[in-house]
Amino acid sequence: MNSIDAFEEDIKLQTNFLKSFKKQKTISLKKQKNVLFTGSGDSLVSSLLAESFSGGLVKAMDPLDLYQNKEIAKSKHVYFVSISGNTITNIKVAKIAKKSTAITSQSQSRLAKASDCLILLDSPNSGIFTAGSISFLESALTCISLVKNIKIPDTSLFRTAQRSAQKVKVSNRIFVLGNLYTFPVAMYCAAKFYEILGYDVHYSRTEQFSHMELFSIKKGDTVIIFEEKNPYTKQLGQNLKKIGINVIHPIMPSEILSQVVFCIFFSQTVALFEARKRRKKECHFVTAKKIRDVSNQMIY
């Protein structure tokens, strides 16, 4: 099985996984004030979602920032999100944190052994090296449930997101916009386009886009808006279309967690469909071996 097929298989596993997902016991509001979440790549997205859903009580931070500013970690209970459990910066910070909890799929990993507590992720997967999908969904929902008592959305969201993604056409230069809750998923969406296709993608908060990234936009570029259709986003979309921008503004569910899950599914499927259109067999980061070597040298 090639890595694009594996990505599709992992995406499909998510509907059954949603039905069986077990929420974590929510951290008390008092304790949340002394909690940090950290991770890299998709795992930073999960950490940022914890921050958003906590209403700002918990904070999400970059692990290297924590390592270079050790006093912060020394006074906090730090939750480390890492599927592999082998990201070296996480391991270093876990050893200095006041208290450390590893959220990982590898119970015998170096991070798990360096941490005081373990939350084991156990979602199924194809077993093939590919871009993160079901593993990310599990880590995201785990982090969110640690800070907020949630109701898991209905699996029909997957089919809705898939149908929406099938209708869109994207350029190879994309801007993904989001709000308090969906900005982390905008980052995740960009990551899927990086990993699978190697596209030039930018992620931004909706308001900040008009102040910064907008000035680098070119006719024919694509803007994806991960936010409900409201007077602000409608006006933005109309203004962008007038200057020749391809605007994708999917219809979002009204409930916040459902919006986040919808955007996760949309991000995965729109990248997958684009790969299929390009007749790709392997993810870009699988074939870009020199780039991946540099990545591995810095991460592990």
MARKETI-418654 format. One line per 10 residues: number of its first residue (from 1); their letters; for each residue x, y, z of C-alpha. Coordinates in steps of 0.5 Angstrom, whole numbers, padded with zeros to 4 digits. Layout:
% MARKETI-418654
NUM> A> X Y Z  ...
***
This chain:
% MARKETI-418654
1> MNSIDAFEED> 0000 0000 0000  0003 0007 -0002  0003 0013 0003  -0003 0016 -0001  -0008 0010 0000  -0006 0009 0007  -0008 0016 0009  -0014 0015 0005  -0015 0009 0010  -0013 0012 0016
11> IKLQTNFLKS> -0019 0018 0014  -0024 0012 0013  -0023 0009 0020  -0025 0016 0024  -0032 0015 0023  -0032 0008 0027  -0027 0011 0032  -0031 0017 0034  -0037 0012 0036  -0032 0009 0041
21> FKKQKTISLK> -0028 0015 0043  -0027 0015 0051  -0027 0022 0054  -0022 0024 0059  -0023 0026 0066  -0024 0034 0066  -0018 0037 0070  -0021 0042 0075  -0022 0049 0073  -0017 0051 0079
31> KQKNVLFTGS> -0012 0046 0077  -0013 0048 0070  -0009 0055 0072  -0003 0051 0073  -0003 0047 0067  0001 0048 0060  0000 0044 0054  0006 0043 0049  0007 0039 0042  0010 0040 0035
41> GDSLVSSLLA> 0007 0040 0029  0000 0037 0029  0001 0036 0036  0002 0043 0037  -0005 0044 0034  -0008 0039 0039  -0005 0043 0045  -0008 0050 0042  -0015 0047 0042  -0014 0045 0049
51> ESFSGGLVKA> -0012 0053 0050  -0018 0055 0046  -0023 0050 0049  -0021 0052 0056  -0023 0059 0055  -0016 0061 0056  -0015 0058 0063  -0009 0053 0060  -0004 0055 0056  -0001 0052 0050
61> MDPLDLYQNK> 0007 0053 0048  0012 0051 0044  0017 0046 0047  0023 0049 0045  0021 0056 0048  0019 0052 0055  0026 0049 0054  0030 0055 0053  0025 0059 0059  0026 0053 0064
71> EIAKSKHVYF> 0023 0057 0070  0016 0057 0066  0016 0049 0066  0019 0048 0073  0012 0051 0076  0007 0048 0072  0004 0041 0070  0006 0040 0063  0002 0036 0058  0006 0033 0053
81> VSISGNTITN> 0003 0031 0046  0007 0027 0042  0004 0021 0038  0011 0018 0037  0014 0020 0044  0021 0021 0041  0021 0028 0040  0027 0030 0043  0025 0037 0046  0019 0034 0049
91> IKVAKIAKKS> 0023 0029 0053  0028 0035 0055  0023 0039 0058  0019 0033 0061  0025 0032 0066  0025 0039 0068  0017 0040 0069  0014 0041 0076  0010 0035 0074  0009 0032 0067
101> TAITSQSQSR> 0004 0028 0063  0005 0024 0056  0000 0024 0051  0003 0019 0046  0001 0012 0043  0008 0009 0045  0008 0007 0052  0015 0005 0052  0017 0011 0049  0023 0016 0052
111> LAKASDCLIL> 0017 0021 0053  0013 0016 0057  0019 0014 0061  0021 0021 0062  0014 0023 0065  0010 0022 0071  0004 0020 0068  0001 0017 0062  -0005 0018 0057  -0004 0013 0052
121> LDSPNSGIFT> -0007 0014 0045  -0010 0007 0042  -0013 0009 0035  -0013 0004 0030  -0009 0006 0023  -0006 0003 0017  0001 0001 0020  0004 0005 0014  0008 0011 0014  0004 0017 0012
131> AGSISFLESA> 0001 0024 0014  -0003 0024 0021  -0011 0024 0021  -0014 0019 0026  -0008 0020 0031  -0009 0027 0030  -0016 0027 0031  -0015 0022 0038  -0010 0027 0041  -0014 0033 0039
141> LTCISLVKNI> -0021 0030 0042  -0017 0028 0048  -0014 0035 0049  -0020 0038 0049  -0024 0033 0053  -0018 0034 0059  -0021 0042 0059  -0028 0041 0058  -0034 0036 0058  -0036 0035 0051
151> KIPDTSLFRT> -0041 0031 0047  -0037 0028 0041  -0040 0030 0035  -0044 0025 0030  -0041 0021 0025  -0045 0024 0019  -0040 0030 0020  -0035 0026 0016  -0040 0025 0010  -0042 0033 0010
161> AQRSAQKVKV> -0035 0035 0010  -0033 0030 0005  -0038 0032 0000  -0036 0039 0001  -0029 0038 0000  -0031 0034 -0007  -0034 0041 -0010  -0028 0045 -0009  -0022 0047 -0013  -0015 0050 -0010
171> SNRIFVLGNL> -0009 0053 -0013  -0002 0051 -0011  -0002 0057 -0007  -0007 0057 -0001  -0009 0062 0005  -0013 0058 0011  -0017 0063 0016  -0020 0061 0022  -0022 0064 0029  -0021 0062 0036
181> YTFPVAMYCA> -0023 0055 0035  -0022 0054 0028  -0015 0058 0027  -0011 0051 0030  -0015 0047 0025  -0013 0052 0020  -0005 0051 0022  -0007 0043 0021  -0010 0044 0014  -0004 0048 0012
191> AKFYEILGYD> 0000 0042 0015  -0003 0037 0011  -0002 0041 0004  0005 0041 0006  0006 0034 0008  0002 0031 0002  0003 0036 -0004  0009 0041 -0002  0004 0047 -0003  0005 0054 -0001
201> VHYSRTEQFS> 0000 0055 0004  -0001 0060 0010  -0005 0060 0016  -0008 0066 0019  -0013 0069 0024  -0019 0072 0020  -0018 0079 0023  -0010 0079 0022  -0011 0076 0015  -0013 0083 0012
211> HMELFSIKKG> -0007 0087 0016  -0002 0082 0014  -0002 0076 0009  -0007 0080 0004  -0002 0084 0002  0002 0078 -0001  -0004 0075 -0005  -0004 0074 -0012  -0010 0073 -0017  -0012 0066 -0018
221> DTVIIFEEKN> -0010 0064 -0010  -0014 0061 -0006  -0017 0063 0001  -0021 0058 0005  -0025 0061 0011  -0026 0056 0017  -0031 0060 0020  -0039 0061 0020  -0042 0065 0015  -0043 0072 0018
231> PYTKQLGQNL> -0043 0079 0016  -0036 0080 0017  -0034 0073 0013  -0039 0074 0008  -0036 0081 0006  -0029 0079 0006  -0031 0073 0001  -0034 0078 -0003  -0028 0083 -0003  -0023 0078 -0005
241> KKIGINVIHP> -0028 0075 -0011  -0028 0082 -0014  -0020 0082 -0014  -0020 0075 -0017  -0019 0070 -0011  -0022 0063 -0011  -0026 0063 -0004  -0028 0057 -0001  -0033 0058 0005  -0036 0052 0007
251> IMPSEILSQV> -0042 0051 0011  -0041 0050 0018  -0045 0047 0023  -0047 0051 0029  -0044 0048 0035  -0037 0049 0036  -0034 0043 0037  -0038 0040 0031  -0034 0046 0027  -0028 0044 0029
261> VFCIFFSQTV> -0029 0036 0027  -0032 0039 0021  -0026 0043 0019  -0021 0037 0021  -0025 0032 0016  -0025 0038 0011  -0018 0039 0011  -0016 0032 0011  -0021 0030 0005  -0019 0037 0001
271> ALFEARKRRK> -0012 0035 0001  -0013 0028 -0001  -0018 0029 -0007  -0012 0034 -0009  -0007 0029 -0009  -0012 0024 -0013  -0013 0029 -0018  -0005 0030 -0019  -0005 0022 -0019  0000 0022 -0013
281> KECHFVTAKK> 0002 0016 -0010  0006 0018 -0005  0006 0024 0000  0011 0029 -0001  0014 0029 0005  0016 0021 0004  0019 0023 -0003  0023 0029 -0001  0028 0025 0003  0033 0030 0004
291> IRDVSNQMIY> 0028 0035 0007  0026 0030 0011  0033 0028 0013  0034 0035 0016  0027 0035 0019  0029 0028 0023  0036 0031 0025  0032 0037 0028  0026 0033 0031  0030 0027 0034
***
